[in-house]
Amino acid sequence: MRAALQILRVDPFDAADHDRWWHAYAAAKHADMGEDALVWTLEESRAEMQQHSATTERRTYVALRDGAVVGAGSLALGLKDNLHAAALGVTVPAEHRQRGVGSALLAYIEAEARDAGRRTFRAETAWPAAAPADGSGQPGIDFARRHGYALALGDLQNRLTLPVPDRMIAELLHEAPHEAEPTTVPESASPAAGYDIRSWVGPVPEEFVAEWAALDAVLDTEAPTGDLDIEAGVADVADHRADEALQQAQGRTSFGTVAVAPDGRVAAYTQLVVSGDDGNAYQWGTLVRHEDRGHGLGLRVKLVNLRMLQQHSPHVPRIYTYNAESNAHMLAVNTRLGFVATGRLGELQKRIG
Ligand SMILES: CC(C)(COP(=O)(O)OP(=O)(O)OC[C@H]1O[C@@H](n2cnc3c(N)ncnc32)[C@H](O)[C@@H]1OP(=O)(O)O)[C@@H](O)C(=O)NCCC(=O)NCCS
């Protein structure tokens, strides 16, 4: 008879406990996505789990059989917004699959989420770009459907090999409507040309941080949301600074660019984050305020940010980004820059009564 499964909460301050959780999590991710598995590194996830966060309560779990780890789970609970929701993670290394580990972990973590008063459960699963777009036949999707989760939003995972020739960045910048070199705005220019582009490496400058936090908070609801039952985040400068401190502890470097409107307000922002551990750059948020759309600002801030990244850190090998499959405009720009599709990410959701 097979030994019973035991599920335990992980203590992130116990090094061995965290490490064995992480190895199972990372092995399961690599099993499906190979080198394009986007995995938080051991130390990045340790720092995140150890953070005392005012915005998110995070928990991790291991599934054990005969004392050996056969599965890894996670739970994240928003503390200031999205109080109805929980983000769940279930990962089982390939050699332990199809024996009920995933189901047992999921049931355990769902019960924890329910006990915390959450009614909307969200999870993610990745599969290679070559597989069917709806994920059918992929273990994560089949598993999720069997457990009552629906695909609420489909994203493409794209990878860009660096460097992009600077002349291509210049060409695309030139094509963007109302091209104007940063800070040199002719008096006669149309209002759209009056945007000032500002970039930096590291924390967001004090003068922009409140507006940056406000734009960042609405990113999830302003970007395509599909059927996701989510609400905008709460903008708070202290929380933003706490996240920056976490990134610093994780050895990450942030590259930020904003477009400042003639009235002095931040009209658009974008952010690339480079991992000190795996060396890759990851595209985080990009958003243009409603009233400033249609001026090519999204493309402009991204190109300027990319140029800064390449000048500051010429050895970064690649950038990964996710785009909603419905975001045709952004995908077209990314294709021109040289991004290739490496996978898909399914955002899954289940609501309970
Ligand atoms: C999805 C995952 C967690 C499943 O783990 P698991 O331990 O194999 O799951 P279980 O053995 O409990 O499977 C339960 C059901 O899921 C379905 N399932 C699991 N793997 C499947 C596969 N490869 N093909 C088809 N169906 C599958 C089956 O319907 C199975 O039911 P059955 O036991 O009646 O056949 C695992 O494949 C994994 O870690 N994938 C990568 C991370 C991920 O995508 N997580 C999903 C988040 S919702």
The ligand as an ORCA input file, in Angstrom:
! r2SCAN-3c Opt
* xyz 0 1
  C      -1.080     20.046    -12.995
  C      -0.273     19.258    -11.996
  C      -0.231     19.996    -10.679
  C      -1.013     17.908    -11.768
  O      -0.402     17.199    -10.719
  P      -0.718     15.640    -10.500
  O      -0.132     15.255     -9.177
  O      -0.295     14.878    -11.691
  O      -2.301     15.651    -10.413
  P      -3.276     14.456     -9.991
  O      -2.563     13.149    -10.049
  O      -3.920     14.826     -8.733
  O      -4.328     14.538    -11.219
  C      -5.662     14.785    -11.037
  C      -6.399     14.879    -12.360
  O      -5.838     15.862    -13.218
  C      -5.860     15.410    -14.581
  N      -4.489     15.315    -15.101
  C      -3.334     15.445    -14.436
  N      -2.296     15.331    -15.267
  C      -2.791     15.102    -16.481
  C      -2.219     14.854    -17.763
  N      -0.895     14.802    -17.965
  N      -3.038     14.676    -18.807
  C      -4.370     14.678    -18.613
  N      -4.968     14.877    -17.442
  C      -4.197     15.093    -16.387
  C      -6.483     14.066    -14.572
  O      -7.832     14.259    -14.916
  C      -6.358     13.591    -13.141
  O      -7.474     12.870    -12.813
  P      -7.392     11.252    -12.652
  O      -6.476     11.024    -11.504
  O      -8.795     10.893    -12.407
  O      -6.833     10.763    -13.943
  C       1.146     18.952    -12.533
  O       1.047     18.439    -13.837
  C       2.045     20.170    -12.534
  O       2.767     20.453    -11.560
  N       2.033     20.961    -13.632
  C       2.829     22.225    -13.690
  C       2.225     23.336    -12.789
  C       0.760     23.598    -13.125
  O       0.395     23.767    -14.263
  N      -0.117     23.684    -12.079
  C      -1.535     23.827    -12.304
  C      -2.093     24.970    -11.579
  S      -3.876     24.810    -11.504
*
